[in-house]
Amino acid sequence: MMVRLEGTIKRFIGSSTDEKPTADIPSGSSFLEADTGNIWRYDGRLWMKIPTGKEIVIYFELMITLLIDIREALYNL
């Protein structure tokens, strides 16, 4: 990944149905969806949704379940 300066980031607020801007947007800029509370971050090419705390917990719970299943499968070989 190429290093990009975040010194000139922009912060946008709009609705989840609004189209996120793509012209002249510096890397690190953010878009807050006022109706959902979702935050999106621009990486210089794409807008990516920032996971919420609840989404991170669900992700880790799924990972733990998967790791337990793998461990059980390995011990039952």
CNS distance restraints for C-alpha pairs under 8 A (distance, minus, plus):
assign (resid   4 and name CA) (resid  27 and name CA) 6.73 0.50 0.50
assign (resid   5 and name CA) (resid  27 and name CA) 7.40 0.50 0.50
assign (resid   6 and name CA) (resid  26 and name CA) 7.10 0.50 0.50
assign (resid   6 and name CA) (resid  27 and name CA) 6.14 0.50 0.50
assign (resid   6 and name CA) (resid  28 and name CA) 5.72 0.50 0.50
assign (resid   6 and name CA) (resid  29 and name CA) 7.96 0.50 0.50
assign (resid   8 and name CA) (resid  26 and name CA) 6.56 0.50 0.50
assign (resid   9 and name CA) (resid  25 and name CA) 7.64 0.50 0.50
assign (resid   9 and name CA) (resid  26 and name CA) 5.48 0.50 0.50
assign (resid   9 and name CA) (resid  27 and name CA) 6.67 0.50 0.50
assign (resid   9 and name CA) (resid  28 and name CA) 5.73 0.50 0.50
assign (resid   9 and name CA) (resid  29 and name CA) 4.59 0.50 0.50
assign (resid   9 and name CA) (resid  30 and name CA) 7.75 0.50 0.50
assign (resid  10 and name CA) (resid  25 and name CA) 7.21 0.50 0.50
assign (resid  10 and name CA) (resid  26 and name CA) 7.04 0.50 0.50
assign (resid  10 and name CA) (resid  28 and name CA) 7.82 0.50 0.50
assign (resid  10 and name CA) (resid  29 and name CA) 4.70 0.50 0.50
assign (resid  10 and name CA) (resid  30 and name CA) 6.50 0.50 0.50
assign (resid  11 and name CA) (resid  29 and name CA) 5.69 0.50 0.50
assign (resid  11 and name CA) (resid  30 and name CA) 4.90 0.50 0.50
assign (resid  11 and name CA) (resid  31 and name CA) 5.91 0.50 0.50
assign (resid  11 and name CA) (resid  32 and name CA) 7.78 0.50 0.50
assign (resid  12 and name CA) (resid  29 and name CA) 7.92 0.50 0.50
assign (resid  12 and name CA) (resid  30 and name CA) 6.10 0.50 0.50
assign (resid  12 and name CA) (resid  31 and name CA) 4.52 0.50 0.50
assign (resid  12 and name CA) (resid  32 and name CA) 6.18 0.50 0.50
assign (resid  13 and name CA) (resid  31 and name CA) 5.56 0.50 0.50
assign (resid  13 and name CA) (resid  32 and name CA) 4.74 0.50 0.50
assign (resid  13 and name CA) (resid  33 and name CA) 6.02 0.50 0.50
assign (resid  13 and name CA) (resid  34 and name CA) 6.40 0.50 0.50
assign (resid  14 and name CA) (resid  18 and name CA) 6.32 0.50 0.50
assign (resid  14 and name CA) (resid  31 and name CA) 7.30 0.50 0.50
assign (resid  14 and name CA) (resid  32 and name CA) 6.40 0.50 0.50
assign (resid  14 and name CA) (resid  33 and name CA) 5.23 0.50 0.50
assign (resid  14 and name CA) (resid  34 and name CA) 5.77 0.50 0.50
assign (resid  15 and name CA) (resid  33 and name CA) 4.96 0.50 0.50
assign (resid  15 and name CA) (resid  34 and name CA) 5.58 0.50 0.50
assign (resid  15 and name CA) (resid  35 and name CA) 5.77 0.50 0.50
assign (resid  15 and name CA) (resid  36 and name CA) 7.89 0.50 0.50
assign (resid  16 and name CA) (resid  33 and name CA) 5.16 0.50 0.50
assign (resid  16 and name CA) (resid  34 and name CA) 7.40 0.50 0.50
assign (resid  16 and name CA) (resid  35 and name CA) 6.56 0.50 0.50
assign (resid  16 and name CA) (resid  36 and name CA) 6.84 0.50 0.50
assign (resid  20 and name CA) (resid  31 and name CA) 7.41 0.50 0.50
assign (resid  20 and name CA) (resid  47 and name CA) 7.85 0.50 0.50
assign (resid  21 and name CA) (resid  25 and name CA) 7.30 0.50 0.50
assign (resid  25 and name CA) (resid  29 and name CA) 6.85 0.50 0.50
assign (resid  25 and name CA) (resid  42 and name CA) 7.67 0.50 0.50
assign (resid  25 and name CA) (resid  44 and name CA) 7.18 0.50 0.50
assign (resid  26 and name CA) (resid  42 and name CA) 7.50 0.50 0.50
assign (resid  26 and name CA) (resid  43 and name CA) 7.94 0.50 0.50
assign (resid  26 and name CA) (resid  44 and name CA) 6.29 0.50 0.50
assign (resid  27 and name CA) (resid  42 and name CA) 5.49 0.50 0.50
assign (resid  27 and name CA) (resid  43 and name CA) 4.72 0.50 0.50
assign (resid  27 and name CA) (resid  44 and name CA) 4.52 0.50 0.50
assign (resid  28 and name CA) (resid  41 and name CA) 5.98 0.50 0.50
assign (resid  28 and name CA) (resid  42 and name CA) 5.39 0.50 0.50
assign (resid  28 and name CA) (resid  43 and name CA) 5.88 0.50 0.50
assign (resid  28 and name CA) (resid  44 and name CA) 7.63 0.50 0.50
assign (resid  29 and name CA) (resid  41 and name CA) 5.79 0.50 0.50
assign (resid  29 and name CA) (resid  42 and name CA) 5.33 0.50 0.50
assign (resid  29 and name CA) (resid  43 and name CA) 7.79 0.50 0.50
assign (resid  30 and name CA) (resid  39 and name CA) 6.76 0.50 0.50
assign (resid  30 and name CA) (resid  40 and name CA) 5.50 0.50 0.50
assign (resid  30 and name CA) (resid  41 and name CA) 4.51 0.50 0.50
assign (resid  30 and name CA) (resid  42 and name CA) 6.19 0.50 0.50
assign (resid  31 and name CA) (resid  39 and name CA) 5.69 0.50 0.50
assign (resid  31 and name CA) (resid  40 and name CA) 5.06 0.50 0.50
assign (resid  31 and name CA) (resid  41 and name CA) 6.52 0.50 0.50
assign (resid  32 and name CA) (resid  37 and name CA) 6.46 0.50 0.50
assign (resid  32 and name CA) (resid  38 and name CA) 5.98 0.50 0.50
assign (resid  32 and name CA) (resid  39 and name CA) 4.63 0.50 0.50
assign (resid  32 and name CA) (resid  40 and name CA) 6.51 0.50 0.50
assign (resid  33 and name CA) (resid  37 and name CA) 5.32 0.50 0.50
assign (resid  33 and name CA) (resid  38 and name CA) 5.33 0.50 0.50
assign (resid  33 and name CA) (resid  39 and name CA) 6.34 0.50 0.50
assign (resid  34 and name CA) (resid  38 and name CA) 7.66 0.50 0.50
assign (resid  38 and name CA) (resid  49 and name CA) 7.07 0.50 0.50
assign (resid  38 and name CA) (resid  50 and name CA) 7.29 0.50 0.50
assign (resid  38 and name CA) (resid  52 and name CA) 7.82 0.50 0.50
assign (resid  39 and name CA) (resid  49 and name CA) 5.95 0.50 0.50
assign (resid  39 and name CA) (resid  50 and name CA) 5.64 0.50 0.50
assign (resid  40 and name CA) (resid  47 and name CA) 5.91 0.50 0.50
assign (resid  40 and name CA) (resid  48 and name CA) 5.24 0.50 0.50
assign (resid  40 and name CA) (resid  49 and name CA) 4.26 0.50 0.50
assign (resid  40 and name CA) (resid  50 and name CA) 5.62 0.50 0.50
assign (resid  41 and name CA) (resid  47 and name CA) 5.44 0.50 0.50
assign (resid  41 and name CA) (resid  48 and name CA) 5.30 0.50 0.50
assign (resid  41 and name CA) (resid  49 and name CA) 6.38 0.50 0.50
assign (resid  41 and name CA) (resid  50 and name CA) 6.80 0.50 0.50
assign (resid  42 and name CA) (resid  46 and name CA) 5.61 0.50 0.50
assign (resid  42 and name CA) (resid  47 and name CA) 4.40 0.50 0.50
assign (resid  42 and name CA) (resid  48 and name CA) 6.33 0.50 0.50
assign (resid  43 and name CA) (resid  47 and name CA) 6.59 0.50 0.50
assign (resid  43 and name CA) (resid  48 and name CA) 7.61 0.50 0.50
assign (resid  51 and name CA) (resid  55 and name CA) 5.79 0.50 0.50
assign (resid  51 and name CA) (resid  56 and name CA) 6.34 0.50 0.50
assign (resid  52 and name CA) (resid  56 and name CA) 6.31 0.50 0.50
assign (resid  53 and name CA) (resid  57 and name CA) 6.34 0.50 0.50
assign (resid  54 and name CA) (resid  58 and name CA) 6.31 0.50 0.50
assign (resid  55 and name CA) (resid  59 and name CA) 6.14 0.50 0.50
assign (resid  56 and name CA) (resid  60 and name CA) 6.26 0.50 0.50
assign (resid  57 and name CA) (resid  61 and name CA) 6.14 0.50 0.50
assign (resid  58 and name CA) (resid  62 and name CA) 6.22 0.50 0.50
assign (resid  59 and name CA) (resid  63 and name CA) 6.26 0.50 0.50
assign (resid  60 and name CA) (resid  64 and name CA) 6.11 0.50 0.50
assign (resid  61 and name CA) (resid  65 and name CA) 6.26 0.50 0.50
assign (resid  62 and name CA) (resid  66 and name CA) 6.17 0.50 0.50
assign (resid  63 and name CA) (resid  67 and name CA) 6.15 0.50 0.50
assign (resid  64 and name CA) (resid  68 and name CA) 6.17 0.50 0.50
assign (resid  65 and name CA) (resid  69 and name CA) 6.24 0.50 0.50
assign (resid  66 and name CA) (resid  70 and name CA) 6.21 0.50 0.50
assign (resid  67 and name CA) (resid  71 and name CA) 6.13 0.50 0.50
assign (resid  68 and name CA) (resid  72 and name CA) 6.17 0.50 0.50
assign (resid  69 and name CA) (resid  73 and name CA) 6.11 0.50 0.50
assign (resid  70 and name CA) (resid  74 and name CA) 6.16 0.50 0.50
assign (resid  71 and name CA) (resid  75 and name CA) 6.25 0.50 0.50
assign (resid  72 and name CA) (resid  76 and name CA) 6.12 0.50 0.50
assign (resid  73 and name CA) (resid  77 and name CA) 6.52 0.50 0.50
